[in-house]
Amino acid sequence: MITQEQFQAELQIIIENAIREDVGDGDHSSLACIPSLVTGRAKLLVKDQGIIAGVDFAKMIFQYVDQSLKVETFINDGTPVKYGDIVFHVSGSSQSILKAERLVLNSMQRMSAIATKTKSFVDLLEGTTTKVLDTRKTTPGIRAIEKWAVKIGGGENHRFALYDMIMLKDNHIDFAGGIPQAIQKTKEYLKATNRDLKIIVEARNLDEVTQILTAGGVYRILLDNFDYETTKDAVKLIGDQCLTESSGNINEKTIRNYAECGVNYISSGALTHSIYNLDLSLKAF
């Protein structure tokens, strides 16, 4: 996985690019009618129900925009919230608060929605040993905060990107000429480039599971679009030779059934690509 330093760098890039995109050569609405020395306060108001996420990221945004802004936090990331809750107060330059407002809201609304959905999946697996994973099906440019939100909601991150884990999916396998060839070429590549990356291989049926096990050296097998019975058979076949992951059209109605098949992980793109933003407002007071 990526290092903490790499992750922090990604967050900084997101903030810098978002402010560039939104502010350009100036927030002329504020510059036009609010004197530069005017100070004020604003509160982050919850107008929905769910899991709050992005509080710490909001602090990073405020600090980037204006280091003199002060944030007083009342509710931390990962906490259930309801309509009317106040998450934090921010005080300082009114121009600076308004400059940061939209990025703070856009980020926190989406992160809170992702954390809320993740927590609902995690709760459905209570009592099992199966863990919830995200995917690379994230919004381009803001992957770091979406994956951060998954962790806040109680899930775990899959690989961050193409560079921190090997994942051989159906197209890799077909282009390489088959499972044995894809795995062997991957092992040779890692040795030649002196890289220590875990290998995950996707299986489309039990025959492919057997081929993967025969090739060996695999960290996890992804059981793609398997039904319940075939998943149980695959888990039994794999045993403790490597970890298992179920994926493919898994939702709130099916996730528990897949967990009870005995898989170690269940991955879901829906955690990040099929959510509705939590309603939040930043209001002057």
C-alpha positions as CSV (number, residue, x, y, z in Angstrom):
1,M,0.0,0.0,0.0
2,I,1.0,3.6,-0.3
3,T,2.9,5.3,2.5
4,Q,1.5,7.9,4.8
5,E,3.8,10.5,3.1
6,Q,2.4,9.6,-0.3
7,F,-1.1,9.8,1.0
8,Q,-0.6,13.2,2.5
9,A,1.0,14.4,-0.7
10,E,-2.2,13.2,-2.6
11,L,-4.4,15.2,-0.2
12,Q,-2.3,18.3,-0.7
13,I,-2.6,17.9,-4.5
14,I,-6.4,17.6,-4.2
15,I,-6.6,20.8,-2.1
16,E,-4.3,22.8,-4.4
17,N,-6.1,21.7,-7.6
18,A,-9.6,22.3,-6.2
19,I,-8.7,25.8,-4.9
20,R,-7.1,26.6,-8.3
21,E,-10.2,25.3,-10.1
22,D,-12.7,27.2,-7.8
23,V,-10.9,30.4,-7.0
24,G,-8.9,31.2,-10.1
25,D,-7.6,34.8,-9.9
26,G,-9.8,35.6,-6.9
27,D,-13.2,35.2,-5.2
28,H,-14.5,38.3,-6.6
29,S,-18.0,37.9,-5.0
30,S,-16.3,38.3,-1.5
31,L,-13.7,40.7,-2.6
32,A,-16.4,43.0,-4.0
33,C,-18.5,43.4,-0.9
34,I,-16.5,42.3,2.2
35,P,-13.6,44.3,3.5
36,S,-10.4,42.4,3.9
37,L,-10.1,43.0,7.6
38,V,-13.6,41.8,8.5
39,T,-13.8,38.7,10.6
40,G,-16.6,36.3,11.2
41,R,-17.7,32.8,12.3
42,A,-19.5,30.0,10.6
43,K,-20.8,26.6,11.7
44,L,-21.0,23.3,9.9
45,L,-24.6,22.3,10.1
46,V,-25.9,18.8,9.5
47,K,-29.2,18.6,7.6
48,D,-29.3,14.9,7.2
49,Q,-28.5,11.6,9.0
50,G,-25.4,9.4,8.7
51,I,-21.8,9.2,9.5
52,I,-19.8,12.4,9.4
53,A,-16.5,12.3,7.5
54,G,-14.0,14.9,6.3
55,V,-13.7,17.0,9.5
56,D,-9.9,16.5,9.5
57,F,-9.7,17.2,5.8
58,A,-11.8,20.4,6.2
59,K,-9.2,21.6,8.8
60,M,-6.5,21.0,6.1
61,I,-8.4,23.1,3.6
62,F,-8.9,25.9,6.0
63,Q,-5.2,25.9,6.9
64,Y,-4.3,25.9,3.2
65,V,-6.5,28.9,2.5
66,D,-5.6,30.9,5.6
67,Q,-3.4,29.6,8.4
68,S,-5.0,32.1,10.8
69,L,-8.4,30.5,10.6
70,K,-9.4,28.7,13.8
71,V,-11.6,25.5,13.9
72,E,-13.4,24.4,17.1
73,T,-14.5,20.8,16.6
74,F,-17.5,19.3,18.4
75,I,-18.0,16.1,16.4
76,N,-15.2,14.0,15.1
77,D,-14.9,11.9,11.9
78,G,-16.7,8.5,12.1
79,T,-19.4,9.8,14.5
80,P,-23.1,9.2,13.7
81,V,-24.9,12.6,13.2
82,K,-28.5,13.7,12.8
83,Y,-30.3,16.8,11.5
84,G,-29.4,19.9,13.5
85,D,-26.0,18.7,14.8
86,I,-23.2,21.2,14.7
87,V,-19.9,19.6,13.7
88,F,-17.5,22.5,14.1
89,H,-17.2,26.3,14.2
90,V,-14.6,28.1,12.0
91,S,-13.6,31.7,12.8
92,G,-11.3,34.3,11.2
93,S,-11.2,36.3,8.0
94,S,-14.7,36.3,6.4
95,Q,-13.1,36.3,3.0
96,S,-11.0,33.3,3.8
97,I,-14.0,31.3,5.2
98,L,-16.0,32.0,2.0
99,K,-13.1,31.0,-0.2
100,A,-12.8,27.6,1.5
101,E,-16.6,27.1,1.9
102,R,-17.4,25.2,-1.3
103,L,-14.4,22.9,-1.2
104,V,-15.1,22.0,2.5
105,L,-18.8,21.3,1.7
106,N,-18.2,19.3,-1.5
107,S,-15.6,17.2,0.2
108,M,-17.4,16.6,3.5
109,Q,-20.8,15.9,1.8
110,R,-19.2,13.2,-0.4
111,M,-16.9,11.7,2.2
112,S,-19.8,11.5,4.7
113,A,-22.0,9.7,2.1
114,I,-19.2,7.2,1.4
115,A,-18.6,6.7,5.1
116,T,-22.3,6.2,5.7
117,K,-22.7,3.6,3.0
118,T,-19.5,1.8,4.1
119,K,-20.8,1.7,7.7
120,S,-24.1,0.2,6.5
121,F,-22.2,-2.6,4.7
122,V,-19.9,-3.2,7.7
123,D,-22.9,-3.4,10.0
124,L,-24.5,-6.0,7.7
125,L,-21.4,-8.2,8.2
126,E,-21.4,-8.0,12.0
127,G,-20.6,-11.4,13.6
128,T,-18.7,-12.6,10.5
129,T,-14.9,-12.3,9.9
130,T,-15.4,-10.9,6.4
131,K,-14.1,-7.4,5.8
132,V,-15.4,-4.7,3.4
133,L,-13.0,-3.4,0.7
134,D,-13.3,-0.5,-1.7
135,T,-12.1,-0.5,-5.3
136,R,-10.5,1.8,-7.9
137,K,-14.0,2.9,-9.0
138,T,-13.4,6.3,-7.6
139,T,-13.9,9.9,-8.8
140,P,-10.9,10.9,-10.9
141,G,-8.7,13.4,-9.0
142,I,-10.1,12.8,-5.5
143,R,-9.4,9.1,-4.9
144,A,-7.5,9.8,-1.7
145,I,-10.4,11.4,0.2
146,E,-12.9,8.8,-1.1
147,K,-10.7,6.0,0.2
148,W,-10.1,7.9,3.4
149,A,-13.9,8.0,3.8
150,V,-14.2,4.3,3.4
151,K,-11.8,3.8,6.3
152,I,-13.7,6.3,8.4
153,G,-16.8,4.2,7.8
154,G,-15.1,1.0,9.0
155,G,-14.1,-0.5,5.7
156,E,-10.6,-1.2,4.4
157,N,-8.7,0.0,1.4
158,H,-7.9,-2.3,-1.5
159,R,-4.9,-1.2,-3.5
160,F,-4.7,2.6,-3.8
161,A,-3.7,2.6,-7.5
162,L,-2.1,0.5,-10.2
163,Y,1.4,1.0,-8.7
164,D,1.1,-0.5,-5.2
165,M,-0.3,-4.0,-5.9
166,I,-0.5,-6.4,-8.8
167,M,-4.0,-7.3,-9.8
168,L,-4.4,-9.7,-12.8
169,K,-8.0,-9.4,-14.1
170,D,-9.7,-11.1,-17.0
171,N,-8.2,-8.8,-19.6
172,H,-4.6,-9.2,-18.3
173,I,-5.1,-12.9,-18.3
174,D,-6.5,-13.1,-21.8
175,F,-3.9,-10.7,-23.2
176,A,-1.1,-12.7,-21.5
177,G,-2.3,-16.0,-23.0
178,G,-3.9,-17.6,-19.9
179,I,-3.6,-17.8,-16.1
180,P,-0.3,-19.7,-15.9
181,Q,1.4,-17.4,-18.3
182,A,0.1,-14.2,-16.6
183,I,1.3,-15.3,-13.2
184,Q,4.7,-16.6,-14.4
185,K,5.3,-13.4,-16.3
186,T,4.3,-11.3,-13.3
187,K,6.8,-13.2,-11.0
188,E,9.5,-12.7,-13.5
189,Y,8.7,-9.0,-13.8
190,L,8.8,-8.5,-10.0
191,K,12.1,-10.2,-9.8
192,A,13.6,-8.3,-12.7
193,T,12.5,-5.0,-11.3
194,N,13.2,-5.8,-7.7
195,R,9.7,-5.0,-6.6
196,D,7.9,-6.5,-3.6
197,L,4.2,-6.3,-4.6
198,K,1.4,-8.6,-3.6
199,I,-0.4,-10.5,-6.4
200,I,-4.2,-10.8,-6.7
201,V,-5.7,-12.9,-9.5
202,E,-9.3,-12.8,-10.7
203,A,-11.0,-16.1,-11.3
204,R,-14.1,-16.5,-13.4
205,N,-14.8,-20.2,-12.5
206,L,-13.6,-23.0,-10.4
207,D,-11.3,-24.3,-13.1
208,E,-9.5,-20.9,-13.0
209,V,-9.2,-21.1,-9.2
210,T,-7.4,-24.5,-9.6
211,Q,-5.1,-23.0,-12.2
212,I,-4.2,-20.1,-9.9
213,L,-3.5,-22.4,-7.0
214,T,-1.3,-24.6,-9.2
215,A,0.7,-21.6,-10.3
216,G,1.2,-20.5,-6.6
217,G,2.6,-17.4,-5.2
218,V,-0.7,-15.5,-5.1
219,Y,-1.7,-13.3,-2.1
220,R,-5.5,-13.3,-2.8
221,I,-7.9,-14.8,-5.3
222,L,-10.8,-12.6,-6.5
223,L,-14.0,-14.7,-7.1
224,D,-15.7,-12.6,-9.7
225,N,-19.5,-12.9,-10.1
226,F,-19.6,-16.3,-8.4
227,D,-23.0,-17.5,-7.0
228,Y,-23.3,-18.6,-3.4
229,E,-22.7,-22.3,-3.9
230,T,-19.7,-21.8,-6.2
231,T,-18.3,-19.4,-3.8
232,K,-18.5,-22.0,-1.0
233,D,-16.9,-24.6,-3.2
234,A,-14.1,-22.1,-4.1
235,V,-13.4,-21.2,-0.4
236,K,-13.2,-24.9,0.4
237,L,-10.9,-25.6,-2.5
238,I,-8.6,-22.7,-1.6
239,G,-8.5,-23.4,2.1
240,D,-5.5,-21.6,3.7
241,Q,-3.4,-21.4,0.6
242,C,-4.3,-17.8,0.1
243,L,-6.9,-15.2,0.9
244,T,-10.3,-14.9,-0.8
245,E,-12.3,-12.0,-2.1
246,S,-15.8,-11.9,-3.5
247,S,-16.8,-9.2,-6.0
248,G,-19.4,-8.4,-8.6
249,N,-22.9,-7.0,-8.2
250,I,-22.8,-7.4,-4.5
251,N,-25.3,-5.1,-2.6
252,E,-27.1,-4.7,0.7
253,K,-29.3,-7.7,0.0
254,T,-26.5,-10.1,-1.0
255,I,-23.5,-9.1,1.0
256,R,-24.3,-11.1,4.1
257,N,-24.9,-14.3,2.1
258,Y,-21.4,-13.9,0.5
259,A,-19.8,-13.3,3.9
260,E,-21.4,-16.5,5.2
261,C,-19.7,-18.4,2.3
262,G,-16.5,-17.9,4.2
263,V,-14.6,-15.3,2.1
264,N,-12.1,-13.1,3.8
265,Y,-13.0,-9.9,1.9
266,I,-15.9,-8.5,-0.1
267,S,-15.1,-5.6,-2.4
268,S,-17.8,-3.1,-3.7
269,G,-17.4,-0.3,-6.2
270,A,-20.8,1.0,-5.0
271,L,-19.1,2.4,-1.8
272,T,-17.7,5.2,-3.9
273,H,-19.6,5.3,-7.2
274,S,-23.2,4.9,-6.1
275,I,-23.8,7.3,-3.2
276,Y,-25.9,10.3,-2.4
277,N,-24.2,13.3,-0.8
278,L,-25.0,13.9,2.9
279,D,-26.7,17.3,3.2
280,L,-24.4,19.8,5.0
281,S,-24.3,23.6,5.2
282,L,-21.7,26.1,6.3
283,K,-23.7,29.0,7.9
284,A,-22.5,32.3,9.3
285,F,-23.6,33.2,12.8
